[in-house]
Amino acid sequence: MAWFASALCCLIASLGFAAVGLAGPGGWAAGTAMATVHLFALGWLCQMMIGALIQFTPVLCARPLKMPGLSLPALLLTGLGTAMLAAGFLSMDGWVLGQNLLGLAPAVVVAGFGLTAVMLVPTLLAGQGLRQAEVRMVALALIALAGLWGTGTAMALTLAGYNLLPVFIPDALPLHVLLGTGGFLTLAAFGVSYKLFAMFLLAPDRDGPLRKAVFGMAALVVVLVLGLAGSILARGPRLPLGLLVAVAGAVTAGLYLVEMLRLWRSRHRLQTEVNMRWSRAAMICLAMSAALMVPTFRWGAAWAEAAMFLALVGWLSTLTLAQMVKIVSFLTWIQVFAPQIGRRPVPLVSDLTDARFAGRCLGLWATGVAGGTFAIAVGHPLLFQVSAMILLVAVLGLTRELLAIRRLRHLDPARLPDHLPPLVLPVPLRSSSDDHALPA
């Protein structure tokens, strides 16, 4: 919960900055815009994805997380590094002290990432976990995370006055974006969603040829991106290899979407819940973003900005926000009601949520995504601000709903327990012979 709370704070801050015009079409190179983008990408999406991996890697590998006590220090370091990086970008707008922060932030961020790796990597490698395509996908995502940090560090230190980058920053920026958006974030989302979708749809979770093909194509994309990095560093031709990356990335996304369609059609839960209904909107955004990859490498500019907005805000954020509603409900149910099974009647997980209100908020978010994508495509800053305001209102509504779930406000007072769990900090579960029972 602490990772989720920290990430939500960064999301609200970044959307607030965008809503007042600190980032948008035609102004992405400003220091305030770079701070806003990194609060969103690193503070919101990366923190949320790391929190999700800490939560679900034990589920993927069917074994406990190694050294879970490192989670809080990792969060504190990652959050501090994100804040330092965002403040450091203000040096681009004339704040001299920001250069020092820009030089120190990568070291703090990598300390947080390192503690995360200490927890996740041994868990992934233990037993026979790597035989599963989804586990290998998460491992591949962590490799991309290392590349994301490396390229980001080189650019940040260059901006801080250390000439460590052998090429111009605009030449290295596409690699950084690819490793972050298409690498770590998307590959981790692929791996986690396989298990989540099968669980929430009550669908057969098969590690079949199609899932193996998705991993194979994803591994190829990572290799091609590393090859593209070598070509850029050697100042060689980049368009042919860049187009191969775009085509391979689009094929990978297409294969993943076919696998998700198979899961959807094989589900046993006929009446889907709000988190799964709105996850379909995220899949549409992934398809649209993938379709824009080839035009992006051919023509760049607004095509690239629209594709990245669709990927970060449409695909990854919509999926994350939709699933957060269910995950927070489920974790709250586990903390409060699982120990009471067999001793007294307990509510269903769905009873903890106002699905109609959550659906309206997610619909508002989708409206903001559509408006923001159009604003970027036509280069309209004012429309982008309005879209950011819509996104902000949607997130504030979802935050209100998440708080209501944690406080059990949708339950009849007679069904409330004597003590509520902490809003954010973890609470140990009381042991019970029925602790592992799942809600209907």
Phi, psi and chi 1 to 4 in degrees:
 res  aa     phi    psi   chi1   chi2   chi3   chi4
   1 MET       -  -33.1  -71.7  -65.6 -178.5      -
   2 ALA   -65.2  -40.9      -      -      -      -
   3 TRP   -61.9  -43.9  -76.1   92.8      -      -
   4 PHE   -63.2  -41.8  -65.5  173.0      -      -
   5 ALA   -65.7  -43.7      -      -      -      -
   6 SER   -62.4  -43.2  177.5      -      -      -
   7 ALA   -63.5  -41.5      -      -      -      -
   8 LEU   -62.0  -39.2  -95.1  179.7      -      -
   9 CYS   -60.7  -42.8  -70.8      -      -      -
  10 CYS   -65.3  -38.4  -69.9      -      -      -
  11 LEU   -63.1  -47.1  174.3   60.1      -      -
  12 ILE   -62.6  -42.2  -68.7  169.8      -      -
  13 ALA   -63.5  -45.4      -      -      -      -
  14 SER   -65.5  -41.2   61.4      -      -      -
  15 LEU   -68.3  -35.3  -68.9  176.8      -      -
  16 GLY   -62.9  -42.1      -      -      -      -
  17 PHE   -64.9  -41.4  -67.4  153.5      -      -
  18 ALA   -66.0  -36.3      -      -      -      -
  19 ALA   -66.4  -27.4      -      -      -      -
  20 VAL   -95.5    8.5  -62.4      -      -      -
  21 GLY    93.4   15.4      -      -      -      -
  22 LEU   -81.3   -8.4  -62.9 -175.9      -      -
  23 ALA  -151.7  147.9      -      -      -      -
  24 GLY   161.3 -179.0      -      -      -      -
  25 PRO   -53.8  131.7  -23.0   32.7      -      -
  26 GLY    83.7   -5.4      -      -      -      -
  27 GLY  -132.3   23.6      -      -      -      -
  28 TRP   -70.2  -19.9  -61.3  113.7      -      -
  29 ALA   -83.3  -10.6      -      -      -      -
  30 ALA   -69.7  154.4      -      -      -      -
  31 GLY   -61.7  -40.7      -      -      -      -
  32 THR   -64.1  -36.2   52.8      -      -      -
  33 ALA   -68.3  -41.6      -      -      -      -
  34 MET   -63.4  -38.7  -65.8  -66.9  -71.5      -
  35 ALA   -62.9  -43.4      -      -      -      -
  36 THR   -63.2  -45.5  -59.7      -      -      -
  37 VAL   -61.1  -41.7  167.9      -      -      -
  38 HIS   -76.7  -29.2  -77.5   80.0      -      -
  39 LEU   -62.0  -37.1  -82.7  174.8      -      -
  40 PHE   -74.4  -54.0 -172.3   93.7      -      -
  41 ALA   -73.4  -46.6      -      -      -      -
  42 LEU   -87.0  -46.6  179.3   57.3      -      -
  43 GLY   -70.9  -44.0      -      -      -      -
  44 TRP   -86.1  -64.9  155.7 -121.0      -      -
  45 LEU   -72.7  -45.6  -76.8  173.1      -      -
  46 CYS   -67.3  -42.9  -79.0      -      -      -
  47 GLN   -63.1  -41.7  -78.1 -163.6  121.2      -
  48 MET   -64.1  -41.2 -178.3   62.2   75.9      -
  49 MET   -68.8  -38.7 -167.9   57.4   69.6      -
  50 ILE   -63.5  -43.7  -70.3  172.5      -      -
  51 GLY   -59.4  -40.7      -      -      -      -
  52 ALA   -65.2  -39.6      -      -      -      -
  53 LEU   -67.2  -39.5  -69.9  177.4      -      -
  54 ILE   -62.2  -36.5  -69.5  171.7      -      -
  55 GLN   -75.6  -39.3 -172.2   73.7   42.2      -
  56 PHE  -108.9  -11.2  -71.8  103.5      -      -
  57 THR   -59.3  -40.4  -65.8      -      -      -
  58 PRO   -60.1  -31.5  -24.8   35.1      -      -
  59 VAL   -70.5  -42.5  177.6      -      -      -
  60 LEU   -63.5  -39.5  -67.5  175.5      -      -
  61 CYS   -95.9   -7.4  -60.7      -      -      -
  62 ALA    57.1   43.1      -      -      -      -
  63 ARG  -156.9  155.9   62.3 -173.4   58.0 -108.3
  64 PRO   -64.2  154.3  -16.1   28.4      -      -
  65 LEU   -69.4  136.7 -176.3   71.6      -      -
  66 LYS   -75.0  133.7  -58.2  -69.0 -174.4  179.5
  67 MET    48.0   57.8  -70.0  175.9  -82.2      -
  68 PRO   -63.3  -18.7   23.9  -33.9      -      -
  69 GLY   -64.3  -14.3      -      -      -      -
  70 LEU   -79.7   -7.2  -64.0  178.5      -      -
  71 SER   -61.8  -47.1  178.6      -      -      -
  72 LEU   -65.6  -47.6 -176.8   56.8      -      -
  73 PRO   -58.1  -38.1  -22.9   32.0      -      -
  74 ALA   -62.4  -41.4      -      -      -      -
  75 LEU   -64.4  -45.8  170.0   60.1      -      -
  76 LEU   -61.4  -42.6  -66.2  174.7      -      -
  77 LEU   -68.6  -42.9  -73.0  167.5      -      -
  78 THR   -64.3  -43.0  -54.9      -      -      -
  79 GLY   -64.8  -42.7      -      -      -      -
  80 LEU   -64.9  -43.4  176.0   60.8      -      -
  81 GLY   -62.1  -38.7      -      -      -      -
  82 THR   -62.7  -46.0  -60.7      -      -      -
  83 ALA   -62.9  -42.1      -      -      -      -
  84 MET   -63.5  -41.5  -69.2  172.6   62.1      -
  85 LEU   -64.5  -46.0 -172.2   63.7      -      -
  86 ALA   -61.2  -43.4      -      -      -      -
  87 ALA   -66.9  -36.0      -      -      -      -
  88 GLY   -63.4  -33.0      -      -      -      -
  89 PHE   -64.6  -18.6  -80.3  120.0      -      -
  90 LEU   -66.8  -15.0  -60.7 -179.1      -      -
  91 SER   -62.7  -25.3   65.0      -      -      -
  92 MET   -68.3  -18.7  -61.9  169.1   62.2      -
  93 ASP  -102.6   10.2  -66.1  -21.4      -      -
  94 GLY   111.0   -3.1      -      -      -      -
  95 TRP   -82.4  105.2 -173.0   42.0      -      -
  96 VAL   -62.8  -41.0  179.3      -      -      -
  97 LEU   -62.6  -20.4  -64.8  178.3      -      -
  98 GLY   -63.7  -27.1      -      -      -      -
  99 GLN   -62.6  -38.4  -82.8 -160.0  -38.4      -
 100 ASN   -63.9  -42.2  -64.7  -33.6      -      -
 101 LEU   -64.0  -39.0  -67.4  174.1      -      -
 102 LEU   -63.6  -33.4 -154.1   53.8      -      -
 103 GLY   -76.6  -29.4      -      -      -      -
 104 LEU   -90.2  -28.3  -67.5  172.4      -      -
 105 ALA   -56.2  -43.4      -      -      -      -
 106 PRO   -58.9  -34.8  -25.7   35.2      -      -
 107 ALA   -67.1  -38.0      -      -      -      -
 108 VAL   -70.2  -41.7  179.7      -      -      -
 109 VAL   -62.2  -44.8  170.4      -      -      -
 110 VAL   -68.4  -27.1   79.3      -      -      -
 111 ALA   -64.2  -43.1      -      -      -      -
 112 GLY   -64.5  -44.4      -      -      -      -
 113 PHE   -61.8  -39.0  -74.0  176.7      -      -
 114 GLY   -63.1  -43.3      -      -      -      -
 115 LEU   -63.9  -36.4  -68.4 -179.5      -      -
 116 THR   -61.9  -43.6  -58.9      -      -      -
 117 ALA   -64.0  -35.4      -      -      -      -
 118 VAL   -62.0  -33.2  168.8      -      -      -
 119 MET   -78.5  -45.5  -68.3 -177.4  -75.3      -
 120 LEU   -81.9  -43.5  -64.8 -179.9      -      -
 121 VAL   -62.0  -49.8  172.0      -      -      -
 122 PRO   -61.4  -32.9  -20.8   32.9      -      -
 123 THR   -66.4  -40.7  -51.9      -      -      -
 124 LEU   -68.5  -35.0  -68.0  168.7      -      -
 125 LEU   -83.8  -18.0  -65.0  177.8      -      -
 126 ALA   -68.9  145.9      -      -      -      -
 127 GLY    63.4 -141.6      -      -      -      -
 128 GLN  -107.1   22.2  -54.8  -63.1  -40.8      -
 129 GLY   -57.2  -39.5      -      -      -      -
 130 LEU   -69.9   -5.2  -73.9  178.3      -      -
 131 ARG   -74.1  -17.7  -69.4 -173.1  175.1 -178.3
 132 GLN   -89.5  135.8  -57.9  176.4   69.8      -
 133 ALA   -61.9  -36.8      -      -      -      -
 134 GLU   -68.9  -32.4   55.9  -94.1   35.7      -
 135 VAL   -70.5  -42.6  176.0      -      -      -
 136 ARG   -62.8  -33.2  -65.1 -162.0  -59.1  -87.1
 137 MET   -63.5  -42.0 -166.2   77.1   76.1      -
 138 VAL   -65.7  -40.5  171.7      -      -      -
 139 ALA   -61.7  -41.5      -      -      -      -
 140 LEU   -64.2  -36.8 -169.5   61.1      -      -
 141 ALA   -62.1  -38.6      -      -      -      -
 142 LEU   -67.7  -33.3  -66.6  178.4      -      -
 143 ILE   -63.7  -43.3  -65.7  172.4      -      -
 144 ALA   -63.7  -34.5      -      -      -      -
 145 LEU   -62.3  -39.6  177.9   61.8      -      -
 146 ALA   -62.5  -42.9      -      -      -      -
 147 GLY   -65.4  -37.1      -      -      -      -
 148 LEU   -60.5  -45.6  171.3   67.4      -      -
 149 TRP   -65.3  -41.6  176.4   82.9      -      -
 150 GLY   -61.5  -47.6      -      -      -      -
 151 THR   -68.0  -39.0   53.4      -      -      -
 152 GLY   -65.2  -40.2      -      -      -      -
 153 THR   -63.4  -43.8  -63.6      -      -      -
 154 ALA   -60.6  -41.5      -      -      -      -
 155 MET   -72.0  -39.9  -70.3 -172.5  -71.6      -
 156 ALA   -64.3  -43.4      -      -      -      -
 157 LEU   -68.3  -32.0  -67.7  178.8      -      -
 158 THR   -63.5  -44.4  -60.9      -      -      -
 159 LEU   -65.3  -27.7  -69.7  172.2      -      -
 160 ALA   -81.1   -3.7      -      -      -      -
 161 GLY   108.9    0.4      -      -      -      -
 162 TYR   -99.5  119.2  -55.4   95.2      -      -
 163 ASN   -84.7   75.5  -65.4  -40.2      -      -
 164 LEU  -100.4  -11.7  -59.3  179.8      -      -
 165 LEU   -97.3  118.8 -163.0   61.9      -      -
 166 PRO   -74.4   -5.8   26.5  -32.2      -      -
 167 VAL  -128.4  170.5  -64.5      -      -      -
 168 PHE   -69.8  149.4  -65.9  115.2      -      -
 169 ILE   -56.4  -43.1  -73.0  179.2      -      -
 170 PRO   -58.8  -25.9  -26.5   36.2      -      -
 171 ASP   -75.5  -32.7  -66.4  -31.8      -      -
 172 ALA   -86.6  -21.4      -      -      -      -
 173 LEU   -58.4  -42.7 -175.9   58.7      -      -
 174 PRO   -58.8  -35.3  -25.1   34.9      -      -
 175 LEU   -64.0  -44.0  -68.6  173.4      -      -
 176 HIS   -60.1  -44.3 -174.0   61.6      -      -
 177 VAL   -66.7  -43.1  172.4      -      -      -
 178 LEU   -63.3  -44.3  -78.3  171.1      -      -
 179 LEU   -67.4  -31.1  -72.7  166.7      -      -
 180 GLY   -81.5  -57.7      -      -      -      -
 181 THR   -74.1  -54.6  -54.4      -      -      -
 182 GLY   -83.5  -18.8      -      -      -      -
 183 GLY   -93.5  -91.1      -      -      -      -
 184 PHE   -57.4  -55.4  171.3   61.8      -      -
 185 LEU   -65.7  -48.7  -68.3  170.6      -      -
 186 THR   -71.1  -42.1  -69.2      -      -      -
 187 LEU   -66.8  -38.9  -64.9 -178.8      -      -
 188 ALA   -65.0  -39.8      -      -      -      -
 189 ALA   -62.9  -40.3      -      -      -      -
 190 PHE   -57.0  -52.6  -77.4    4.5      -      -
 191 GLY   -61.5  -45.0      -      -      -      -
 192 VAL   -70.8  -39.1  171.5      -      -      -
 193 SER   -67.5  -28.3   63.8      -      -      -
 194 TYR   -54.1  -48.6  -76.7  139.4      -      -
 195 LYS   -74.4  -41.7 -171.4   67.4   67.4  174.9
 196 LEU   -63.2  -46.7  -85.8 -177.0      -      -
 197 PHE   -64.5  -42.8  -81.6   40.5      -      -
 198 ALA   -62.2  -37.6      -      -      -      -
 199 MET   -71.3  -46.9 -178.3  168.7   61.7      -
 200 PHE   -78.2  -23.2  -68.1  150.4      -      -
 201 LEU   -94.9   -5.7  -68.6  172.1      -      -
 202 LEU    53.6   51.5  -59.9  179.9      -      -
 203 ALA  -111.3  151.5      -      -      -      -
 204 PRO   -62.7  129.0    0.0    0.2      -      -
 205 ASP   -99.9   92.8 -176.2   19.4      -      -
 206 ARG  -109.4  131.5  -63.6 -166.7  -63.8  -93.2
 207 ASP   -90.1   71.6 -174.0   13.4      -      -
 208 GLY   -92.0 -173.0      -      -      -      -
 209 PRO   -59.8  -36.7  -21.2   31.4      -      -
 210 LEU   -64.4  -42.9 -174.2   55.4      -      -
 211 ARG   -65.3  -38.0 -167.1  169.1  -64.0 -174.9
 212 LYS   -65.3  -36.3  -69.7 -179.7  172.4   64.2
 213 ALA   -65.7  -38.5      -      -      -      -
 214 VAL   -60.6  -45.3  175.3      -      -      -
 215 PHE   -63.9  -43.1  170.2   75.8      -      -
 216 GLY   -59.7  -43.7      -      -      -      -
 217 MET   -67.3  -38.4  -73.0  -59.3  -58.1      -
 218 ALA   -63.3  -42.0      -      -      -      -
 219 ALA   -63.0  -39.2      -      -      -      -
 220 LEU   -61.7  -42.0  175.4   61.8      -      -
 221 VAL   -61.1  -44.3  170.6      -      -      -
 222 VAL   -61.7  -42.8  172.1      -      -      -
 223 VAL   -62.1  -43.4  170.2      -      -      -
 224 LEU   -64.3  -37.9  -71.4  173.9      -      -
 225 VAL   -65.1  -40.6  169.8      -      -      -
 226 LEU   -64.6  -37.8  -65.7  176.8      -      -
 227 GLY   -64.5  -39.0      -      -      -      -
 228 LEU   -63.4  -38.0 -179.1   60.6      -      -
 229 ALA   -60.9  -43.7      -      -      -      -
 230 GLY   -62.5  -39.8      -      -      -      -
 231 SER   -65.4  -39.3  179.7      -      -      -
 232 ILE   -67.3  -43.8  -69.9  174.7      -      -
 233 LEU   -64.4  -32.9  -68.4  175.0      -      -
 234 ALA   -85.5    3.0      -      -      -      -
 235 ARG    56.2   37.4  -59.9 -176.7 -175.6  -85.5
 236 GLY   -94.1 -176.0      -      -      -      -
 237 PRO   -66.4  139.5   22.9  -31.9      -      -
 238 ARG  -121.5  -17.9   62.7 -163.7   69.3  172.7
 239 LEU   -64.2  -46.9 -175.8   59.2      -      -
 240 PRO   -59.4  -46.7  -23.0   34.3      -      -
 241 LEU   -68.7  -35.1 -161.4   52.8      -      -
 242 GLY   -62.5  -40.3      -      -      -      -
 243 LEU   -66.8  -36.6  -76.1  174.0      -      -
 244 LEU   -62.7  -41.3  -80.5  177.6      -      -
 245 VAL   -60.4  -44.6  170.1      -      -      -
 246 ALA   -63.2  -46.0      -      -      -      -
 247 VAL   -65.8  -44.7  171.9      -      -      -
 248 ALA   -64.5  -37.9      -      -      -      -
 249 GLY   -64.7  -42.4      -      -      -      -
 250 ALA   -64.5  -39.7      -      -      -      -
 251 VAL   -64.9  -41.7  171.1      -      -      -
 252 THR   -59.5  -47.2  -56.3      -      -      -
 253 ALA   -61.5  -40.2      -      -      -      -
 254 GLY   -63.2  -43.8      -      -      -      -
 255 LEU   -63.9  -40.3  -69.4  173.2      -      -
 256 TYR   -62.1  -42.4  167.3   78.9      -      -
 257 LEU   -64.9  -36.6  -69.8  169.7      -      -
 258 VAL   -63.7  -40.6  171.7      -      -      -
 259 GLU   -63.8  -40.7  170.8   74.5  -10.5      -
 260 MET   -66.8  -35.5  -69.6  -62.1  102.2      -
 261 LEU   -64.6  -38.0 -178.6   61.3      -      -
 262 ARG   -62.5  -44.7 -179.1 -162.3   66.4   78.1
 263 LEU   -60.2  -42.8  -88.6  175.5      -      -
 264 TRP   -62.7  -44.3 -172.6  -86.1      -      -
 265 ARG   -72.7  -22.7  -72.2  177.7  172.1  173.5
 266 SER   -96.4    9.1   62.7      -      -      -
 267 ARG   -68.3  151.2   72.2 -171.9 -171.5  -83.0
 268 HIS   -99.9  -15.2  -63.7  -63.0      -      -
 269 ARG   -88.1  101.0 -173.4 -171.7  -67.5  -86.0
 270 LEU   -71.9  -39.9  -61.4 -179.0      -      -
 271 GLN   -91.9  100.7  -64.7  -64.2  -35.8      -
 272 THR   -76.4  153.1   55.7      -      -      -
 273 GLU   -90.7  173.0  -63.4  178.5  -64.2      -
 274 VAL   -61.3  -35.7   64.1      -      -      -
 275 ASN   -64.2  -37.0   61.4  -52.2      -      -
 276 MET   -80.1  -34.8  -63.4  -50.1  -56.7      -
 277 ARG   -62.3  -43.1  -69.7 -164.4  -64.3  -88.5
 278 TRP   -82.1  -13.9  -79.2  100.6      -      -
 279 SER   -66.0  -24.7  -68.6      -      -      -
 280 ARG   -64.5  -34.6  -67.5  179.6  -61.9 -177.0
 281 ALA   -64.1  -37.9      -      -      -      -
 282 ALA   -62.6  -40.2      -      -      -      -
 283 MET   -64.5  -37.2  -60.7  -63.8  163.1      -
 284 ILE   -63.3  -42.3  -67.8  171.3      -      -
 285 CYS   -64.6  -37.5  -70.2      -      -      -
 286 LEU   -62.0  -44.4  171.8   61.5      -      -
 287 ALA   -61.8  -43.1      -      -      -      -
 288 MET   -66.8  -40.9  -66.5  173.0   64.8      -
 289 SER   -63.8  -42.3  179.5      -      -      -
 290 ALA   -63.7  -38.1      -      -      -      -
 291 ALA   -65.1  -25.0      -      -      -      -
 292 LEU   -87.8   -3.4  -71.6  175.1      -      -
 293 MET   -64.8  -45.0  -72.5 -172.3   68.5      -
 294 VAL   -66.5  -48.5  173.8      -      -      -
 295 PRO   -57.3  -32.4  -25.2   34.6      -      -
 296 THR   -62.4  -46.9  -71.7      -      -      -
 297 PHE   -72.9  -23.1  -91.3   94.5      -      -
 298 ARG   -83.6  -41.9 -176.6   63.8 -178.2   88.6
 299 TRP  -118.3  -19.5  -66.7  -66.5      -      -
 300 GLY    61.4 -144.7      -      -      -      -
 301 ALA    49.7 -125.7      -      -      -      -
 302 ALA   -62.4  -31.0      -      -      -      -
 303 TRP   -60.6  -45.7  -70.0   90.7      -      -
 304 ALA   -65.1  -43.1      -      -      -      -
 305 GLU   -63.9  -42.3  -66.9  177.2   11.2      -
 306 ALA   -65.8  -41.1      -      -      -      -
 307 ALA   -63.3  -42.7      -      -      -      -
 308 MET   -68.2  -38.2  -72.9  -55.3  101.4      -
 309 PHE   -63.7  -43.7 -172.5   84.8      -      -
 310 LEU   -61.9  -39.0  -87.2  171.5      -      -
 311 ALA   -71.1  -47.7      -      -      -      -
 312 LEU   -76.9  -45.8  -68.6  170.5      -      -
 313 VAL   -92.4  -39.4 -173.6      -      -      -
 314 GLY   -80.7  -56.6      -      -      -      -
 315 TRP   -76.1  -62.8  147.4 -124.0      -      -
 316 LEU   -71.7  -43.5  -69.2  161.7      -      -
 317 SER   -73.8  -39.7  -64.6      -      -      -
 318 THR   -63.0  -44.5  -55.7      -      -      -
 319 LEU   -59.8  -44.8  179.5   70.0      -      -
 320 THR   -65.8  -46.8  -58.6      -      -      -
 321 LEU   -65.0  -41.0  -71.1  169.3      -      -
 322 ALA   -62.5  -45.5      -      -      -      -
 323 GLN   -73.3  -26.3  -64.1  -58.6  -31.7      -
 324 MET   -59.4  -38.0  -91.3 -174.6   69.9      -
 325 VAL   -58.4  -45.9  175.1      -      -      -
 326 LYS   -72.9  -42.4  179.9   67.5  174.5 -177.4
 327 ILE   -65.8  -44.0  -69.0  168.4      -      -
 328 VAL   -64.0  -39.4  170.9      -      -      -
 329 SER   -61.1  -45.7  -59.1      -      -      -
 330 PHE   -65.7  -46.0 -176.4   74.7      -      -
 331 LEU   -64.0  -37.7  -67.4  178.8      -      -
 332 THR   -64.7  -43.1  -57.6      -      -      -
 333 TRP   -60.7  -43.6 -172.4   93.8      -      -
 334 ILE   -61.2  -45.2  -72.5  -71.6      -      -
 335 GLN   -65.2  -40.3  -72.4  178.9  -26.2      -
 336 VAL   -95.0  -46.2  176.7      -      -      -
 337 PHE  -106.7  -21.5  -63.5  108.1      -      -
 338 ALA   -57.5  -41.9      -      -      -      -
 339 PRO   -66.4  -13.0  -20.4   33.5      -      -
 340 GLN   -96.2   -2.5  -59.6  176.2   10.7      -
 341 ILE   -62.0  132.4  -65.3  177.8      -      -
 342 GLY    87.2   -9.7      -      -      -      -
 343 ARG  -108.2  -29.3  -58.6  169.6 -173.8  170.3
 344 ARG  -160.0  159.6   54.0  176.0  -74.0 -172.0
 345 PRO   -62.3  139.1  -20.7   32.5      -      -
 346 VAL  -123.1  150.5  -62.8      -      -      -
 347 PRO   -74.9  165.1   27.7  -34.7      -      -
 348 LEU   -77.9  159.9  -58.8  177.3      -      -
 349 VAL   -58.6  -40.2  173.6      -      -      -
 350 SER   -64.9  -21.7   57.0      -      -      -
 351 ASP   -69.1  -18.7  -66.3  -23.1      -      -
 352 LEU   -81.6   -9.0  -84.2   57.7      -      -
 353 THR  -119.8  143.3  -53.9      -      -      -
 354 ASP   -92.7   88.1 -176.4  -12.2      -      -
 355 ALA   -61.7  -34.4      -      -      -      -
 356 ARG   -66.1  -45.0 -176.1  172.4  -61.3  177.7
 357 PHE   -65.7  -43.5  178.9   76.8      -      -
 358 ALA   -60.4  -40.1      -      -      -      -
 359 GLY   -63.6  -39.7      -      -      -      -
 360 ARG   -64.7  -40.1  -74.3 -161.9  -66.2  -94.7
 361 CYS   -64.7  -41.8  -69.7      -      -      -
 362 LEU   -67.7  -34.4  -70.5  167.0      -      -
 363 GLY   -64.4  -40.1      -      -      -      -
 364 LEU   -64.1  -40.4 -167.1   60.8      -      -
 365 TRP   -59.8  -45.1  175.5  -89.9      -      -
 366 ALA   -61.6  -36.0      -      -      -      -
 367 THR   -62.7  -43.3  -58.2      -      -      -
 368 GLY   -63.8  -37.1      -      -      -      -
 369 VAL   -62.3  -46.8  169.8      -      -      -
 370 ALA   -61.9  -45.2      -      -      -      -
 371 GLY   -65.1  -41.3      -      -      -      -
 372 GLY   -66.1  -39.9      -      -      -      -
 373 THR   -63.0  -44.7  -56.0      -      -      -
 374 PHE   -64.6  -40.9 -179.0   75.2      -      -
 375 ALA   -61.5  -41.2      -      -      -      -
 376 ILE   -67.9  -41.3  -71.1  174.2      -      -
 377 ALA   -62.0  -37.0      -      -      -      -
 378 VAL   -99.0   -2.0  -59.7      -      -      -
 379 GLY    68.1   48.8      -      -      -      -
 380 HIS  -114.6   96.3 -160.0  -61.5      -      -
 381 PRO   -60.5  -40.3  -22.8   33.3      -      -
 382 LEU   -65.4  -42.7 -178.5   57.9      -      -
 383 LEU   -62.9  -34.6  179.0   57.2      -      -
 384 PHE   -65.6  -40.2 -175.2   81.7      -      -
 385 GLN   -61.7  -44.0  -78.6 -176.7 -107.8      -
 386 VAL   -61.5  -42.3  172.7      -      -      -
 387 SER   -64.0  -39.8  -60.8      -      -      -
 388 ALA   -63.2  -37.3      -      -      -      -
 389 MET   -63.5  -41.1  -69.1  178.0 -171.0      -
 390 ILE   -62.7  -43.9  -66.2  172.4      -      -
 391 LEU   -61.2  -40.7  -66.8  170.2      -      -
 392 LEU   -64.3  -44.0  179.3   59.3      -      -
 393 VAL   -61.2  -41.7  171.0      -      -      -
 394 ALA   -61.2  -44.0      -      -      -      -
 395 VAL   -67.5  -39.2  168.0      -      -      -
 396 LEU   -62.9  -37.9  -69.3  174.8      -      -
 397 GLY   -64.7  -43.2      -      -      -      -
 398 LEU   -67.5  -35.6  -74.8  169.1      -      -
 399 THR   -62.9  -42.1  -58.0      -      -      -
 400 ARG   -58.9  -41.9  170.8  178.2  171.6  -95.2
 401 GLU   -67.1  -39.5  174.8   61.7   16.6      -
 402 LEU   -64.8  -39.0  -65.6  174.2      -      -
 403 LEU   -64.6  -39.6  -70.0  173.2      -      -
 404 ALA   -63.6  -37.2      -      -      -      -
 405 ILE   -64.8  -46.3  -67.5  170.0      -      -
 406 ARG   -64.3  -31.6  -69.0  -62.7  -69.9  167.7
 407 ARG   -92.1    2.5  -62.9  -64.0   86.8 -173.6
 408 LEU    57.5   38.6  -56.6  176.3      -      -
 409 ARG   -74.5  -15.0  -70.7  174.9 -173.8  158.5
 410 HIS   -89.8   -1.6  -59.3  -50.8      -      -
 411 LEU   -93.6  150.7  -71.5 -177.5      -      -
 412 ASP   -62.1  137.5 -174.2  -81.4      -      -
 413 PRO   -53.8  -30.2  -26.6   34.0      -      -
 414 ALA   -67.3  -20.2      -      -      -      -
 415 ARG   -96.4   -1.3  -53.9  176.1   75.1 -177.1
 416 LEU   -73.7  145.2  -67.4  177.6      -      -
 417 PRO   -76.7  172.2   29.6  -35.5      -      -
 418 ASP   -69.2  -33.8  -65.0  -28.1      -      -
 419 HIS  -130.7  138.7  -57.9  -75.2      -      -
 420 LEU   -95.1  151.1  -65.7  175.9      -      -
 421 PRO   -72.5  159.1   28.5  -34.9      -      -
 422 PRO   -59.3  150.4  -19.4   31.0      -      -
 423 LEU   -61.4  -41.7  -87.3  176.3      -      -
 424 VAL  -122.9  -50.5  173.0      -      -      -
 425 LEU   -68.0  147.7  -64.4  177.4      -      -
 426 PRO   -70.2  153.9   25.1  -33.4      -      -
 427 VAL  -128.0  132.2   58.0      -      -      -
 428 PRO   -67.3  140.8   23.5  -31.8      -      -
 429 LEU   -80.0  139.1  -65.7  178.6      -      -
 430 ARG   -73.2  138.7  -70.7  173.7  -68.6  172.8
 431 SER   -71.0  142.1   60.6      -      -      -
 432 SER  -157.3  148.2  167.3      -      -      -
 433 SER   -65.5  -17.0   59.7      -      -      -
 434 ASP  -107.8   14.1  -64.0  -52.5      -      -
 435 ASP   -61.7  -26.8  -83.3   -3.3      -      -
 436 HIS   -93.2    5.4  -60.1  -70.0      -      -
 437 ALA   -70.5  143.9      -      -      -      -
 438 LEU  -101.7  150.1  -65.9  177.2      -      -
 439 PRO   -71.5  156.0   27.1  -33.7      -      -
 440 ALA   -72.2      -      -      -      -      -
